[in-house]
């Protein structure tokens, strides 16, 4: 994906990499490799609960956390103006991350939200809650990770409390601007302050893993692989 640095929406992460480039490079790295690098840094609780998974095979997602918070509510007062304001606030390269306070009933994401987020330049959504309009969402080529599927809408069941504030899902605190990466192994969160360093270390690890696979393919014994710096 090419990046037009003259576009005023392009955000520089460092003098050498833009936000879009950061996301593109993370999208090419397995979450398992990122996890191994974060473990070296003592960050052992960066993975969202395994119940949050992709709704389509082969999905790879990477983007910048746009956080949304809400909880169960029986209020029937229409919150569409607030939802519209939230959707218009989504920046380019965002992943919309929903902390639902453990809701188990409503769909916080669906077809129309997907269309609106795509128009803003978002890269996907991660919902600790529900998805509906599933077949239509899958047809829009927009990665979504969720905990369950349901036809229930939010009105009368759930309400937003705000967005772009710190949230917590499982054992992971997510700050607006953190990097979110998802694949078949789940969703992992990289703190923004160390995102570039973790990226370069993870890319180096992926390259090393290619060498380890070659050793195993060549029939080198596991103890010799380990002696040469490999792991299993």
Helices and strands as residue ranges (DSSP letters): E 12-14, E 17-18, H 19-27, H 31-40, E 53-54, E 61-72, H 80-88, E 94-99, E 107-109, H 111-120, E 124-131, H 134-138, E 143-149, E 158-163, E 167-169, E 172-174, E 179-183, E 186-190, G 192-194, H 195-217, H 222-227
